[in-house]
Amino acid sequence: MIVLIIDDDPDILEATSFALENEGFGIETARHGEEALQRLRVGNRPAVVLLDLMMPVMNGWQFLEEVAKVPSLKAIPIVVLTAASRVEVSGAVEVLHKPVDLGLLIEVVERHARGAG
């Protein structure tokens, strides 16, 4: 199963990718929402998307708006990872706060990946 991680912080991409790869997940990454949308349009559909909200080019809220317009993309579970303490997010199945406990992250990804297929 593939997890798409969308985050502009290379350290977070590396740590999250490493933890999930060790659990047997395939990983794809994108540095912003626009890059992620391009991957989703041409590539394999991930079982889960991990989405940062604060990014350049296209932020997480804009990404969620674009995904909501495409029925096949809307079905992909999106878990938001954010440093914001209070945040309203429409279109996400869960919101986790940074710094994210990797054990909790793995548990959430496994739960939604199984639900996705």
N, CA, C and O atoms as a GROMACS GRO file, in nm:
protein
  468
    1MET      N    1   0.083  -0.118   0.000
    1MET     CA    2   0.000   0.000   0.000
    1MET      C    3   0.087   0.125   0.000
    1MET      O    4   0.191   0.130   0.067
    2ILE      N    5   0.043   0.223  -0.076
    2ILE     CA    6   0.119   0.347  -0.090
    2ILE      C    7   0.062   0.455   0.001
    2ILE      O    8  -0.060   0.470   0.014
    3VAL      N    9   0.153   0.532   0.063
    3VAL     CA   10   0.116   0.651   0.138
    3VAL      C   11   0.181   0.769   0.068
    3VAL      O   12   0.302   0.768   0.043
    4LEU      N   13   0.102   0.871   0.036
    4LEU     CA   14   0.154   0.995  -0.022
    4LEU      C   15   0.170   1.096   0.090
    4LEU      O   16   0.074   1.130   0.158
    5ILE      N   17   0.294   1.143   0.109
    5ILE     CA   18   0.324   1.242   0.213
    5ILE      C   19   0.348   1.376   0.145
    5ILE      O   20   0.437   1.389   0.060
    6ILE      N   21   0.268   1.476   0.183
    6ILE     CA   22   0.279   1.609   0.124
    6ILE      C   23   0.325   1.704   0.233
    6ILE      O   24   0.249   1.736   0.324
    7ASP      N   25   0.450   1.750   0.223
    7ASP     CA   26   0.506   1.839   0.325
    7ASP      C   27   0.627   1.909   0.265
    7ASP      O   28   0.703   1.848   0.190
    8ASP      N   29   0.646   2.035   0.298
    8ASP     CA   30   0.761   2.109   0.245
    8ASP      C   31   0.883   2.099   0.335
    8ASP      O   32   0.989   2.151   0.300
    9ASP      N   33   0.872   2.034   0.449
    9ASP     CA   34   0.984   2.020   0.543
    9ASP      C   35   1.057   1.888   0.516
    9ASP      O   36   1.001   1.781   0.541
   10PRO      N   37   1.180   1.894   0.464
   10PRO     CA   38   1.251   1.771   0.429
   10PRO      C   39   1.275   1.678   0.549
   10PRO      O   40   1.277   1.556   0.533
   11ASP      N   41   1.293   1.734   0.669
   11ASP     CA   42   1.315   1.651   0.788
   11ASP      C   43   1.190   1.570   0.821
   11ASP      O   44   1.198   1.453   0.856
   12ILE      N   45   1.074   1.634   0.810
   12ILE     CA   46   0.949   1.563   0.836
   12ILE      C   47   0.925   1.457   0.730
   12ILE      O   48   0.884   1.345   0.761
   13LEU      N   49   0.951   1.491   0.604
   13LEU     CA   50   0.936   1.392   0.496
   13LEU      C   51   1.024   1.270   0.523
   13LEU      O   52   0.979   1.156   0.508
   14GLU      N   53   1.148   1.294   0.562
   14GLU     CA   54   1.242   1.186   0.585
   14GLU      C   55   1.200   1.098   0.704
   14GLU      O   56   1.198   0.976   0.693
   15ALA      N   57   1.166   1.160   0.815
   15ALA     CA   58   1.130   1.084   0.936
   15ALA      C   59   1.001   1.006   0.915
   15ALA      O   60   0.992   0.889   0.952
   16THR      N   61   0.902   1.070   0.856
   16THR     CA   62   0.774   1.005   0.833
   16THR      C   63   0.788   0.891   0.733
   16THR      O   64   0.735   0.782   0.753
   17SER      N   65   0.861   0.917   0.625
   17SER     CA   66   0.885   0.813   0.524
   17SER      C   67   0.955   0.693   0.586
   17SER      O   68   0.914   0.579   0.564
   18PHE      N   69   1.060   0.718   0.663
   18PHE     CA   70   1.137   0.611   0.726
   18PHE      C   71   1.048   0.525   0.815
   18PHE      O   72   1.052   0.402   0.808
   19ALA      N   73   0.969   0.591   0.901
   19ALA     CA   74   0.883   0.517   0.994
   19ALA      C   75   0.780   0.431   0.920
   19ALA      O   76   0.758   0.316   0.958
   20LEU      N   77   0.720   0.485   0.817
   20LEU     CA   78   0.616   0.410   0.744
   20LEU      C   79   0.676   0.301   0.655
   20LEU      O   80   0.617   0.194   0.640
   21GLU      N   81   0.793   0.328   0.597
   21GLU     CA   82   0.860   0.223   0.518
   21GLU      C   83   0.895   0.104   0.605
   21GLU      O   84   0.885  -0.010   0.561
   22ASN      N   85   0.937   0.131   0.729
   22ASN     CA   86   0.970   0.022   0.822
   22ASN      C   87   0.848  -0.063   0.856
   22ASN      O   88   0.862  -0.178   0.900
   23GLU      N   89   0.728  -0.008   0.837
   23GLU     CA   90   0.604  -0.082   0.860
   23GLU      C   91   0.552  -0.148   0.732
   23GLU      O   92   0.444  -0.207   0.732
   24GLY      N   93   0.630  -0.138   0.624
   24GLY     CA   94   0.594  -0.206   0.499
   24GLY      C   95   0.515  -0.124   0.399
   24GLY      O   96   0.468  -0.177   0.299
   25PHE      N   97   0.499   0.005   0.424
   25PHE     CA   98   0.427   0.090   0.329
   25PHE      C   99   0.521   0.141   0.221
   25PHE      O  100   0.638   0.167   0.246
   26GLY      N  101   0.468   0.154   0.101
   26GLY     CA  102   0.539   0.225  -0.005
   26GLY      C  103   0.515   0.374   0.015
   26GLY      O  104   0.409   0.414   0.062
   27ILE      N  105   0.613   0.455  -0.021
   27ILE     CA  106   0.604   0.598   0.004
   27ILE      C  107   0.623   0.676  -0.125
   27ILE      O  108   0.712   0.646  -0.204
   28GLU      N  109   0.538   0.776  -0.143
   28GLU     CA  110   0.559   0.880  -0.243
   28GLU      C  111   0.554   1.012  -0.169
   28GLU      O  112   0.483   1.025  -0.069
   29THR      N  113   0.630   1.111  -0.217
   29THR     CA  114   0.632   1.240  -0.150
   29THR      C  115   0.607   1.353  -0.249
   29THR      O  116   0.631   1.340  -0.369
   30ALA      N  117   0.557   1.464  -0.195
   30ALA     CA  118   0.540   1.586  -0.272
   30ALA      C  119   0.570   1.703  -0.179
   30ALA      O  120   0.544   1.695  -0.059
   31ARG      N  121   0.625   1.810  -0.234
   31ARG     CA  122   0.666   1.927  -0.154
   31ARG      C  123   0.554   2.030  -0.138
   31ARG      O  124   0.566   2.121  -0.056
   32HIS      N  125   0.447   2.016  -0.215
   32HIS     CA  126   0.333   2.109  -0.204
   32HIS      C  127   0.213   2.046  -0.273
   32HIS      O  128   0.224   1.944  -0.341
   33GLY      N  129   0.098   2.108  -0.254
   33GLY     CA  130  -0.026   2.052  -0.304
   33GLY      C  131  -0.033   2.036  -0.454
   33GLY      O  132  -0.088   1.938  -0.504
   34GLU      N  133   0.023   2.131  -0.528
   34GLU     CA  134   0.019   2.122  -0.674
   34GLU      C  135   0.096   2.000  -0.724
   34GLU      O  136   0.049   1.927  -0.812
   35GLU      N  137   0.215   1.978  -0.669
   35GLU     CA  138   0.294   1.860  -0.705
   35GLU      C  139   0.218   1.732  -0.671
   35GLU      O  140   0.220   1.635  -0.748
   36ALA      N  141   0.151   1.732  -0.557
   36ALA     CA  142   0.074   1.615  -0.515
   36ALA      C  143  -0.043   1.589  -0.610
   36ALA      O  144  -0.069   1.474  -0.646
   37LEU      N  145  -0.113   1.693  -0.651
   37LEU     CA  146  -0.224   1.676  -0.746
   37LEU      C  147  -0.174   1.618  -0.877
   37LEU      O  148  -0.240   1.531  -0.935
   38GLN      N  149  -0.060   1.665  -0.924
   38GLN     CA  150  -0.003   1.610  -1.048
   38GLN      C  151   0.025   1.461  -1.032
   38GLN      O  152  -0.003   1.383  -1.123
   39ARG      N  153   0.080   1.421  -0.918
   39ARG     CA  154   0.108   1.279  -0.894
   39ARG      C  155  -0.022   1.198  -0.891
   39ARG      O  156  -0.028   1.088  -0.947
   40LEU      N  157  -0.125   1.252  -0.826
   40LEU     CA  158  -0.252   1.180  -0.814
   40LEU      C  159  -0.320   1.164  -0.951
   40LEU      O  160  -0.386   1.064  -0.976
   41ARG      N  161  -0.302   1.261  -1.037
   41ARG     CA  162  -0.366   1.256  -1.169
   41ARG      C  163  -0.302   1.152  -1.260
   41ARG      O  164  -0.370   1.096  -1.346
   42VAL      N  165  -0.172   1.126  -1.243
   42VAL     CA  166  -0.103   1.037  -1.336
   42VAL      C  167  -0.055   0.906  -1.273
   42VAL      O  168  -0.021   0.812  -1.344
   43GLY      N  169  -0.052   0.900  -1.142
   43GLY     CA  170   0.009   0.784  -1.077
   43GLY      C  171  -0.092   0.692  -1.013
   43GLY      O  172  -0.213   0.705  -1.032
   44ASN      N  173  -0.039   0.599  -0.937
   44ASN     CA  174  -0.124   0.509  -0.859
   44ASN      C  175  -0.189   0.588  -0.746
   44ASN      O  176  -0.132   0.682  -0.692
   45ARG      N  177  -0.309   0.547  -0.714
   45ARG     CA  178  -0.379   0.613  -0.604
   45ARG      C  179  -0.327   0.558  -0.472
   45ARG      O  180  -0.323   0.437  -0.452
   46PRO      N  181  -0.287   0.647  -0.381
   46PRO     CA  182  -0.238   0.601  -0.250
   46PRO      C  183  -0.354   0.551  -0.164
   46PRO      O  184  -0.470   0.586  -0.186
   47ALA      N  185  -0.320   0.468  -0.066
   47ALA     CA  186  -0.420   0.422   0.030
   47ALA      C  187  -0.455   0.535   0.127
   47ALA      O  188  -0.568   0.544   0.174
   48VAL      N  189  -0.356   0.620   0.156
   48VAL     CA  190  -0.372   0.732   0.250
   48VAL      C  191  -0.284   0.847   0.204
   48VAL      O  192  -0.177   0.826   0.147
   49VAL      N  193  -0.331   0.970   0.228
   49VAL     CA  194  -0.250   1.090   0.206
   49VAL      C  195  -0.224   1.156   0.341
   49VAL      O  196  -0.317   1.175   0.419
   50LEU      N  197  -0.099   1.190   0.368
   50LEU     CA  198  -0.062   1.270   0.486
   50LEU      C  199  -0.035   1.410   0.434
   50LEU      O  200   0.050   1.430   0.348
   51LEU      N  201  -0.106   1.508   0.487
   51LEU     CA  202  -0.106   1.643   0.431
   51LEU      C  203  -0.069   1.749   0.534
   51LEU      O  204  -0.135   1.763   0.637
   52ASP      N  205   0.038   1.823   0.504
   52ASP     CA  206   0.071   1.942   0.581
   52ASP      C  207  -0.021   2.054   0.531
   52ASP      O  208  -0.063   2.052   0.416
   53LEU      N  209  -0.052   2.150   0.616
   53LEU     CA  210  -0.138   2.261   0.573
   53LEU      C  211  -0.060   2.381   0.523
   53LEU      O  212  -0.099   2.444   0.425
   54MET      N  213   0.051   2.414   0.592
   54MET     CA  214   0.127   2.534   0.558
   54MET      C  215   0.242   2.500   0.464
   54MET      O  216   0.348   2.452   0.507
   55MET      N  217   0.219   2.526   0.332
   55MET     CA  218   0.320   2.496   0.231
   55MET      C  219   0.317   2.605   0.125
   55MET      O  220   0.216   2.674   0.109
   56PRO      N  221   0.428   2.620   0.052
   56PRO     CA  222   0.429   2.716  -0.060
   56PRO      C  223   0.354   2.658  -0.181
   56PRO      O  224   0.314   2.542  -0.180
   57VAL      N  225   0.335   2.738  -0.281
   57VAL     CA  226   0.274   2.705  -0.411
   57VAL      C  227   0.125   2.674  -0.395
   57VAL      O  228   0.041   2.752  -0.441
   58MET      N  229   0.092   2.563  -0.332
   58MET     CA  230  -0.048   2.529  -0.302
   58MET      C  231  -0.051   2.471  -0.162
   58MET      O  232   0.008   2.366  -0.137
   59ASN      N  233  -0.121   2.539  -0.070
   59ASN     CA  234  -0.123   2.492   0.068
   59ASN      C  235  -0.223   2.377   0.085
   59ASN      O  236  -0.292   2.338  -0.010
   60GLY      N  237  -0.230   2.325   0.206
   60GLY     CA  238  -0.315   2.210   0.232
   60GLY      C  239  -0.464   2.236   0.213
   60GLY      O  240  -0.536   2.149   0.165
   61TRP      N  241  -0.509   2.356   0.251
   61TRP     CA  242  -0.651   2.388   0.233
   61TRP      C  243  -0.687   2.394   0.085
   61TRP      O  244  -0.792   2.345   0.044
   62GLN      N  245  -0.598   2.453   0.004
   62GLN     CA  246  -0.622   2.460  -0.140
   62GLN      C  247  -0.621   2.320  -0.202
   62GLN      O  248  -0.701   2.290  -0.290
   63PHE      N  249  -0.531   2.235  -0.155
   63PHE     CA  250  -0.524   2.097  -0.202
   63PHE      C  251  -0.657   2.026  -0.172
   63PHE      O  252  -0.711   1.957  -0.258
   64LEU      N  253  -0.707   2.042  -0.050
   64LEU     CA  254  -0.833   1.978  -0.012
   64LEU      C  255  -0.949   2.027  -0.099
   64LEU      O  256  -1.036   1.949  -0.136
   65GLU      N  257  -0.950   2.157  -0.132
   65GLU     CA  258  -1.054   2.212  -0.219
   65GLU      C  259  -1.049   2.147  -0.357
   65GLU      O  260  -1.153   2.113  -0.414
   66GLU      N  261  -0.928   2.130  -0.411
   66GLU     CA  262  -0.913   2.070  -0.544
   66GLU      C  263  -0.953   1.922  -0.542
   66GLU      O  264  -1.020   1.875  -0.634
   67VAL      N  265  -0.913   1.850  -0.439
   67VAL     CA  266  -0.947   1.708  -0.427
   67VAL      C  267  -1.098   1.690  -0.419
   67VAL      O  268  -1.153   1.595  -0.476
   68ALA      N  269  -1.165   1.780  -0.348
   68ALA     CA  270  -1.310   1.770  -0.331
   68ALA      C  271  -1.386   1.780  -0.464
   68ALA      O  272  -1.501   1.737  -0.473
   69LYS      N  273  -1.324   1.837  -0.567
   69LYS     CA  274  -1.388   1.853  -0.698
   69LYS      C  275  -1.382   1.726  -0.782
   69LYS      O  276  -1.450   1.716  -0.884
   70VAL      N  277  -1.300   1.629  -0.741
   70VAL     CA  278  -1.279   1.508  -0.822
   70VAL      C  279  -1.326   1.386  -0.743
   70VAL      O  280  -1.259   1.346  -0.648
   71PRO      N  281  -1.439   1.326  -0.782
   71PRO     CA  282  -1.495   1.215  -0.703
   71PRO      C  283  -1.396   1.101  -0.675
   71PRO      O  284  -1.396   1.047  -0.564
   72SER      N  285  -1.314   1.065  -0.772
   72SER     CA  286  -1.221   0.954  -0.748
   72SER      C  287  -1.112   0.989  -0.647
   72SER      O  288  -1.062   0.901  -0.578
   73LEU      N  289  -1.076   1.116  -0.639
   73LEU     CA  290  -0.975   1.160  -0.541
   73LEU      C  291  -1.038   1.181  -0.404
   73LEU      O  292  -0.974   1.159  -0.302
   74LYS      N  293  -1.164   1.223  -0.401
   74LYS     CA  294  -1.233   1.251  -0.276
   74LYS      C  295  -1.243   1.126  -0.189
   74LYS      O  296  -1.257   1.136  -0.067
   75ALA      N  297  -1.236   1.008  -0.252
   75ALA     CA  298  -1.248   0.883  -0.178
   75ALA      C  299  -1.120   0.846  -0.101
   75ALA      O  300  -1.124   0.759  -0.015
   76ILE      N  301  -1.008   0.911  -0.132
   76ILE     CA  302  -0.881   0.880  -0.065
   76ILE      C  303  -0.881   0.944   0.074
   76ILE      O  304  -0.904   1.064   0.087
   77PRO      N  305  -0.855   0.864   0.181
   77PRO     CA  306  -0.848   0.923   0.315
   77PRO      C  307  -0.729   1.017   0.328
   77PRO      O  308  -0.616   0.982   0.292
   78ILE      N  309  -0.755   1.138   0.379
   78ILE     CA  310  -0.651   1.239   0.397
   78ILE      C  311  -0.638   1.268   0.546
   78ILE      O  312  -0.735   1.305   0.612
   79VAL      N  313  -0.516   1.251   0.597
   79VAL     CA  314  -0.485   1.281   0.737
   79VAL      C  315  -0.399   1.407   0.738
   79VAL      O  316  -0.292   1.410   0.678
   80VAL      N  317  -0.446   1.510   0.805
   80VAL     CA  318  -0.373   1.636   0.813
   80VAL      C  319  -0.274   1.631   0.928
   80VAL      O  320  -0.306   1.587   1.038
   81LEU      N  321  -0.151   1.676   0.900
   81LEU     CA  322  -0.047   1.692   1.001
   81LEU      C  323  -0.018   1.841   1.010
   81LEU      O  324   0.027   1.901   0.912
   82THR      N  325  -0.042   1.902   1.126
   82THR     CA  326  -0.025   2.047   1.136
   82THR      C  327   0.037   2.088   1.268
   82THR      O  328   0.021   2.020   1.370
   83ALA      N  329   0.108   2.200   1.265
   83ALA     CA  330   0.164   2.257   1.387
   83ALA      C  331   0.064   2.353   1.452
   83ALA      O  332   0.084   2.393   1.567
   84ALA      N  333  -0.041   2.389   1.382
   84ALA     CA  334  -0.143   2.480   1.436
   84ALA      C  335  -0.217   2.411   1.551
   84ALA      O  336  -0.252   2.293   1.541
   85SER      N  337  -0.240   2.485   1.658
   85SER     CA  338  -0.306   2.423   1.774
   85SER      C  339  -0.456   2.410   1.753
   85SER      O  340  -0.517   2.311   1.795
   86ARG      N  341  -0.516   2.507   1.688
   86ARG     CA  342  -0.660   2.500   1.658
   86ARG      C  343  -0.678   2.519   1.509
   86ARG      O  344  -0.634   2.618   1.452
   87VAL      N  345  -0.741   2.422   1.449
   87VAL     CA  346  -0.758   2.432   1.304
   87VAL      C  347  -0.887   2.361   1.262
   87VAL      O  348  -0.919   2.253   1.312
   88GLU      N  349  -0.959   2.425   1.172
   88GLU     CA  350  -1.079   2.365   1.114
   88GLU      C  351  -1.039   2.312   0.977
   88GLU      O  352  -0.988   2.387   0.893
   89VAL      N  353  -1.062   2.184   0.955
   89VAL     CA  354  -1.023   2.124   0.827
   89VAL      C  355  -1.141   2.043   0.775
   89VAL      O  356  -1.185   1.946   0.837
   90SER      N  357  -1.190   2.084   0.660
   90SER     CA  358  -1.297   2.009   0.595
   90SER      C  359  -1.235   1.917   0.490
   90SER      O  360  -1.150   1.961   0.412
   91GLY      N  361  -1.276   1.793   0.488
   91GLY     CA  362  -1.224   1.700   0.388
   91GLY      C  363  -1.118   1.604   0.441
   91GLY      O  364  -1.074   1.514   0.369
   92ALA      N  365  -1.077   1.623   0.566
   92ALA     CA  366  -0.976   1.534   0.625
   92ALA      C  367  -1.046   1.432   0.715
   92ALA      O  368  -1.144   1.464   0.782
   93VAL      N  369  -0.994   1.310   0.717
   93VAL     CA  370  -1.051   1.207   0.805
   93VAL      C  371  -1.001   1.222   0.949
   93VAL      O  372  -1.068   1.182   1.044
   94GLU      N  373  -0.881   1.280   0.963
   94GLU     CA  374  -0.824   1.305   1.096
   94GLU      C  375  -0.727   1.421   1.088
   94GLU      O  376  -0.673   1.452   0.982
   95VAL      N  377  -0.706   1.485   1.203
   95VAL     CA  378  -0.605   1.591   1.216
   95VAL      C  379  -0.511   1.551   1.328
   95VAL      O  380  -0.555   1.529   1.441
   96LEU      N  381  -0.382   1.542   1.297
   96LEU     CA  382  -0.279   1.513   1.398
   96LEU      C  383  -0.192   1.637   1.412
   96LEU      O  384  -0.165   1.707   1.315
   97HIS      N  385  -0.147   1.662   1.534
   97HIS     CA  386  -0.069   1.782   1.561
   97HIS      C  387   0.080   1.751   1.570
   97HIS      O  388   0.121   1.654   1.633
   98LYS      N  389   0.160   1.836   1.504
   98LYS     CA  390   0.305   1.823   1.508
   98LYS      C  391   0.356   1.880   1.639
   98LYS      O  392   0.298   1.975   1.691
   99PRO      N  393   0.462   1.824   1.695
   99PRO     CA  394   0.532   1.704   1.645
   99PRO      C  395   0.446   1.579   1.667
   99PRO      O  396   0.391   1.558   1.775
  100VAL      N  397   0.436   1.499   1.564
  100VAL     CA  398   0.350   1.381   1.566
  100VAL      C  399   0.425   1.264   1.627
  100VAL      O  400   0.539   1.235   1.592
  101ASP      N  401   0.359   1.196   1.719
  101ASP     CA  402   0.412   1.072   1.774
  101ASP      C  403   0.410   0.968   1.661
  101ASP      O  404   0.303   0.940   1.606
  102LEU      N  405   0.524   0.912   1.627
  102LEU     CA  406   0.532   0.821   1.513
  102LEU      C  407   0.450   0.694   1.534
  102LEU      O  408   0.395   0.639   1.438
  103GLY      N  409   0.440   0.647   1.658
  103GLY     CA  410   0.356   0.530   1.686
  103GLY      C  411   0.210   0.558   1.656
  103GLY      O  412   0.140   0.475   1.598
  104LEU      N  413   0.163   0.676   1.696
  104LEU     CA  414   0.025   0.716   1.668
  104LEU      C  415   0.005   0.733   1.518
  104LEU      O  416  -0.097   0.691   1.464
  105LEU      N  417   0.101   0.794   1.452
  105LEU     CA  418   0.092   0.814   1.307
  105LEU      C  419   0.078   0.679   1.235
  105LEU      O  420  -0.007   0.665   1.147
  106ILE      N  421   0.160   0.583   1.271
  106ILE     CA  422   0.155   0.450   1.209
  106ILE      C  423   0.018   0.386   1.234
  106ILE      O  424  -0.040   0.328   1.143
  107GLU      N  425  -0.031   0.398   1.356
  107GLU     CA  426  -0.162   0.342   1.390
  107GLU      C  427  -0.273   0.405   1.305
  107GLU      O  428  -0.360   0.333   1.254
  108VAL      N  429  -0.271   0.537   1.289
  108VAL     CA  430  -0.372   0.607   1.210
  108VAL      C  431  -0.362   0.568   1.063
  108VAL      O  432  -0.464   0.541   0.999
  109VAL      N  433  -0.240   0.564   1.010
  109VAL     CA  434  -0.223   0.526   0.869
  109VAL      C  435  -0.271   0.382   0.846
  109VAL      O  436  -0.342   0.356   0.749
  110GLU      N  437  -0.233   0.291   0.934
  110GLU     CA  438  -0.277   0.152   0.918
  110GLU      C  439  -0.429   0.141   0.922
  110GLU      O  440  -0.488   0.067   0.842
  111ARG      N  441  -0.493   0.212   1.012
  111ARG     CA  442  -0.639   0.206   1.024
  111ARG      C  443  -0.707   0.255   0.896
  111ARG      O  444  -0.799   0.191   0.846
  112HIS      N  445  -0.662   0.368   0.843
  112HIS     CA  446  -0.725   0.426   0.724
  112HIS      C  447  -0.685   0.350   0.597
  112HIS      O  448  -0.764   0.341   0.503
  113ALA      N  449  -0.564   0.296   0.594
  113ALA     CA  450  -0.522   0.219   0.476
  113ALA      C  451  -0.604   0.090   0.465
  113ALA      O  452  -0.644   0.052   0.355
  114ARG      N  453  -0.628   0.026   0.575
  114ARG     CA  454  -0.712  -0.095   0.574
  114ARG      C  455  -0.855  -0.061   0.531
  114ARG      O  456  -0.917  -0.136   0.455
  115GLY      N  457  -0.906   0.050   0.581
  115GLY     CA  458  -1.040   0.092   0.544
  115GLY      C  459  -1.052   0.128   0.397
  115GLY      O  460  -1.158   0.114   0.336
  116ALA      N  461  -0.939   0.174   0.340
  116ALA     CA  462  -0.938   0.216   0.199
  116ALA      C  463  -0.929   0.097   0.105
  116ALA      O  464  -0.960   0.110  -0.013
  117GLY      N  465  -0.888  -0.015   0.154
  117GLY     CA  466  -0.883  -0.124   0.059
  117GLY      C  467  -0.782  -0.226   0.089
  117GLY      O  468  -0.768  -0.324   0.015
   0.00000   0.00000   0.00000
